[in-house]
Amino acid sequence: MQKLGVVIDAELLSLALTHRSYAYESGGIPHNERLEFLGDSVLGQATTVLLYTRHPDLDEGSLAKRRASVVSTVALAEAARTLGIGEFLKLGRGEEQTGGRDKDSILADTTEAIIGATYLSAGPDEATALVHRIIEPLLADPERYGAAVDPKTALQEVAAKLGMTAPVYSIEAEGPDHDRRFTATVCVDEICTTGTGTSKKTAEMAAALAAWHVLNERA
């Protein structure tokens, strides 16, 4: 995975790419959720320090809004797609068949796991540098801040600005109760986009952000 720009221990990288569905079907081998836990903390700290030092003029609320916009599930999934992480995932058959390689929640969690693996393998400085490479393109897009934090409201606002109808959402669910997956579809006039997540809310937010990107280009 050369796009990461860092050398990670092969065993740790393999673990970071192992989803729990694959681990379960492989006899209960270790999966990436512990690394994800670690990576989430490293991501939060590195992002917070970067924003604090780069923007001495911003108050706490503005800093928090920017941080939320680049560490959200939707934002991290976008970064993961840019890095091509999806093609390297180790998924169980069920996730493979239902498009797990492009699910926001899986991509975001795996990105955090890779950050955690980098911290353990290459050290805190390299992990921080990786976080910066991931979030810099996201921070460079000021339009993202409001949309990533509250994509449903942002979509409604841009639709109104363009004189289009209000967004209409529909939701589908699949999988057992303990591992439910949701797919949301939102339509604004003839434009429809979808999003997935482990809850109705995250699925609708993912669908709304995808639609916002389409409409924002028109605006």
N, C-alpha and C positions, 0 to 999 in steps of 0.2 A: 504494500500500500504506500507507494512512493509519494502520493499527494499529501500525506500527513507531514512529511518533512522531518521525521524523527525516526530513529532506529529503536524499535521496541523488542524486548525479549520475545522470541517466537512462541514460547509456551504461554506467556502472559497475553500476547496479542490473540492467540487462539482462544483463550479463555474469555477475553473481552468480546469476542465475536460469537460466543456460544449462548444462544437463547435458551431459556428454561424449557421450552417445548422440545428442543433437540436433546437436551440433557435428560429429560424424562424418558424419551423414547430410546435413549442409549444406555439405559440401566441405572439412571440416577447419578450420572457423572456431574462434576461441578459446572456451574453456569456463571453468567456474568453479573449477577445482581449485587454481589459484595463489591466488585470493582465499580459498579455503577454508583453505589453508595459513596465510595471514596471519591470518585470523579466528580460527583455532584458538589461536594464540598470544595474541591480544588477549583472547579469552574466558578462557583460563587465567589470565592475569595479573590481569585485572579481578576475576575470581571469587576468586582467592587473596587479593588485597589487601582485598576486601570482608570476607571471612571472618576474616582476621587482625585487622582493626581492630574488627570488630563483636563478636568473641568472644575477648577477652583471657584468659578463663579456660580455654579449651580447649587441650589439648595437640596436638602435631603429628599424631598418629594420628587424633584426632577431627576435626581440620580437614581432613585428607586425605579422610576418609570423606564428609564433607559436600560437599566439592568434587567428588568422584567422582560423587556422587548427582545433581548438577545439570548436569554437563558430559558425561554419558554419552550415547550415541546415542539410547537410549530416551527420556531426559529431554528432550533437545533436539528430538526428533521431536514430543513432546507439546506443547512450546512452539510449534513451527512450526504445528501444527494450530490452536492457539488464535489465532495470528496470520493464519491463512488463507493460508499461503505456498504450499501445494500447488496451488491453482488458477492460480497465476501461473508455474509451472515451464515451461521449454522442454525438452521431452523428445522423444526419438526414438520412432519408431512402436512398436518392440518394448517399450520401457518403458511407453509409453502403454497398450498392450494388456494388460500384465501388472500394472496397478495401481501404476505408479511414483509417481503423485501422492500416494500414501499409504504409501509404503515408508519405514520408519524411517531407513534409511541415507541415502537421497536427501534426505529432509527435514532431517536433522541436518546433513549436509554443506552443504546450501544455506543453512541458518541461519548456519553459520560463514562462508560466503562473503559473506553480507549484512553480517555484522559487519566483515569485511575491507573491503568496499566502503564502509561507513560511515566506517571509519578513514581511508581515502584521500580520501573526498569531504568529510567534515564535520570530521575531526580526531579526535585521541585522546579528548578529553573527551566528545564526542558518542557515540563508539564505546563508551566505558565506561558511559555512561548507558544506552545500548541494552542492553548486557549486563545491567545491573542490572534493567531492566524485564523482561528475559527470565527471569532466574533468581529474582527475588524471589518470584513465586508458587510456585516449586518449593521454595525454602528455607522457605517458610511452612508446609509440610506435613512435620512431623517424622517421620511414619510412612514417608516416602519413603526416608529415608537407608539403612536396611538393605535395603529391597526393590530400590531402584535399583542398588545395588552388587552384590547377589547375589540376583536375583529368583527363581532356582530354589529356593534354600534357603528364602527367605521364603515362597514359595508352599507348599512342603512343610510348613512350620511352621504356617501358618494353616489348611491343610487338616486337619492333625492336631488342631489346636485345636477345629475344628468337627466332628470325628469323621467326616471324609470319607476316601475312599480316597486312596492316594498318587497323585500326578500321573503320567500316562502320556503320553509324547511320541511323535510321528511326524514324519517330515521328508520333504519333496519338493524336488527340485532341477530347475532349468531353465536353459537358456542354454548357450553354448559354454564350454569350459574356462577361457578367459581372462576371461570375464565371467559367472561362475556366480552364480545367485541362489537362495536357499533360502527355503522357506516351512515353518515349524514349526507343528504343532498340538499343544496340550496339553489333556488332558481330566481333570477331577476330578469323578467321578460324572457327572452329566448336563451339567455346565458345560464347554464347549470354547471355547478362544480360539486365535487364530492370530497369528503374527508373521513378519516377513520380515527378511532380512539377507544380507550377502555371505559369510557363513560359517554353518555349522550352529549354532555357539555363539551368535552374535548373534541368529539367528532364534529359537532356543529361549528366549533371555533375553527377547526382545520378547514372545513368546507367554506366558511365565511371568509377566511383569509385568502384562500385560493380565488374566490370570486372577487374579493377586493382588489387583488393584483390585476385581474382582467379589466375591471371597471376603472381602476386608477390610471391605467394606460390611456384609456379613452378620455379621461378627465384632464 
